[in-house]
Amino acid sequence: MSDKKGARPGAILFMCGMNSIRSPMAEAIAKRLLSSDIYLQSAGVRSGERDPFVDVVLEEVGLSIGRHQPRTLEDLKDDYFDLIVTLTPEAHHAALELTRSNAVDVFYWPTMDPTAATGSREQMLDAYRDVRDHLWRLIEERLSGISRHPAETA
């Protein structure tokens, strides 16, 4: 499988450091853009705290992470994935370790940490929006080929 349009794995895991911002955003976006027969989950290398800014920027485009609580790979009931998309260096390293014992493809999509943003609430939300839009573009371009952008669905 290659990191190209049209590649449709049956089970995808999005991984980041704490499963509180980037990977749950990616999971929510993928559930909107990808075929409903693709199993989608997210996890972190370690467990973090839910971030309320994620809810705000996803609601802007009609998405939600529902009752999602941050979880680790060990917390998942089903741990078979044929693609793991890593969003942080830490997650990428952990996913590559999994390839030693599992036949799984790993894509690395470096994604900034919006918690590094400073300033007003709006400036901080802009950083989260940048992450949301970055993930939307990557999922759309590399996994789905569907031509919907957040601005078109709001």
C-alpha positions in Angstrom: 0.0 0.0 0.0 1.3 3.5 -0.7 0.5 6.9 0.7 -1.6 7.8 -2.3 -5.2 8.6 -3.2 -7.3 5.5 -3.6 -5.4 3.5 -1.0 -8.3 2.2 1.2 -7.1 0.1 4.1 -9.8 -1.7 6.1 -8.6 -0.5 9.6 -6.8 2.7 10.4 -5.4 3.9 13.7 -4.4 7.6 14.2 -1.7 8.0 16.8 -0.3 10.9 18.6 1.3 11.6 22.0 -1.7 11.6 24.4 -4.8 11.1 22.2 -6.2 14.3 23.4 -5.9 16.7 20.4 -4.4 15.5 17.0 -5.4 11.9 16.8 -9.0 12.3 18.0 -9.4 15.2 15.5 -8.0 12.9 12.7 -10.4 10.1 13.7 -13.4 12.4 13.6 -12.4 13.9 10.2 -11.7 10.4 8.8 -15.1 9.2 9.9 -16.6 12.1 7.9 -14.5 11.6 4.8 -13.8 7.9 4.5 -16.0 5.0 3.6 -18.1 3.8 6.5 -16.7 0.2 6.1 -13.3 1.4 7.2 -12.7 0.8 10.9 -11.2 3.9 12.4 -9.7 4.5 15.9 -7.3 6.8 17.6 -4.9 6.3 20.5 -1.9 7.9 22.2 1.5 6.7 23.3 0.3 7.7 26.8 -3.0 8.9 28.1 -3.7 12.6 28.3 -6.6 14.8 29.3 -9.5 15.8 27.0 -9.0 19.2 25.4 -12.1 21.5 25.2 -10.6 23.5 22.3 -10.9 20.3 20.1 -14.6 20.3 20.7 -14.9 23.9 19.7 -13.0 23.7 16.4 -14.7 20.4 15.4 -18.1 21.8 16.1 -17.3 24.7 13.7 -17.3 22.1 10.9 -20.1 20.0 12.1 -18.0 17.3 13.7 -17.8 15.9 17.2 -15.6 13.5 19.2 -18.6 12.6 21.3 -17.7 11.1 24.6 -14.2 10.3 23.6 -11.8 9.9 26.4 -8.0 9.8 25.7 -6.7 6.3 25.5 -3.6 4.3 24.7 -3.0 1.5 22.3 -3.3 -0.9 25.2 -6.8 0.5 26.0 -8.2 -0.5 22.5 -10.3 -3.7 22.4 -9.3 -4.4 18.8 -5.6 -3.8 18.1 -5.4 -5.1 14.5 -4.8 -2.2 12.0 -3.4 -2.4 8.5 -2.4 1.3 8.6 -1.2 3.4 11.5 -1.0 7.1 10.8 1.4 8.8 13.2 1.2 12.5 13.9 4.1 13.0 16.4 7.7 11.7 16.5 6.9 9.8 19.7 3.9 8.1 18.1 5.9 7.3 15.0 8.6 5.6 17.0 6.0 3.5 18.9 4.2 2.5 15.7 7.5 1.4 14.1 8.1 -0.8 17.1 4.8 -2.5 16.3 6.0 -3.3 12.8 8.5 -5.8 14.3 5.7 -8.2 15.3 2.7 -7.0 13.1 2.2 -6.6 9.3 1.2 -2.9 9.4 1.9 0.0 7.2 2.9 3.2 9.0 2.6 6.8 7.6 4.1 9.7 9.3 2.3 13.0 9.0 4.1 15.5 11.3 1.5 17.7 12.9 2.2 20.7 15.0 1.1 20.8 18.7 -1.5 23.6 19.0 -1.0 23.9 22.7 2.3 25.7 22.0 0.3 28.7 20.7 0.1 31.7 23.0 -2.0 34.8 23.0 -5.7 35.4 23.1 -8.3 32.6 23.1 -9.0 33.4 19.4 -5.2 33.1 18.6 -5.1 29.8 20.4 -8.2 28.5 18.6 -6.6 29.5 15.3 -3.7 27.1 16.1 -6.3 24.3 16.7 -8.1 25.3 13.4 -4.7 25.0 11.6 -4.3 21.5 12.9 -7.8 20.6 12.0 -7.5 21.9 8.5 -4.0 20.3 8.1 -5.4 16.9 9.1 -8.5 17.4 6.9 -6.3 18.1 3.8 -4.0 15.1 4.5 -6.9 12.6 5.0 -8.7 14.0 1.9 -5.6 13.9 -0.3 -3.9 10.8 0.8 -6.7 8.5 2.0 -10.1 9.4 0.5 -10.0 11.5 -2.6 -13.3 13.2 -1.4 -13.3 16.9 -2.3 -14.9 18.4 0.8 -13.1 21.0 2.8 -14.2 22.3 6.3 -15.3 25.7 4.9 -17.6 23.9 2.5 -19.3 21.9 5.2 -19.7 24.5 7.9 
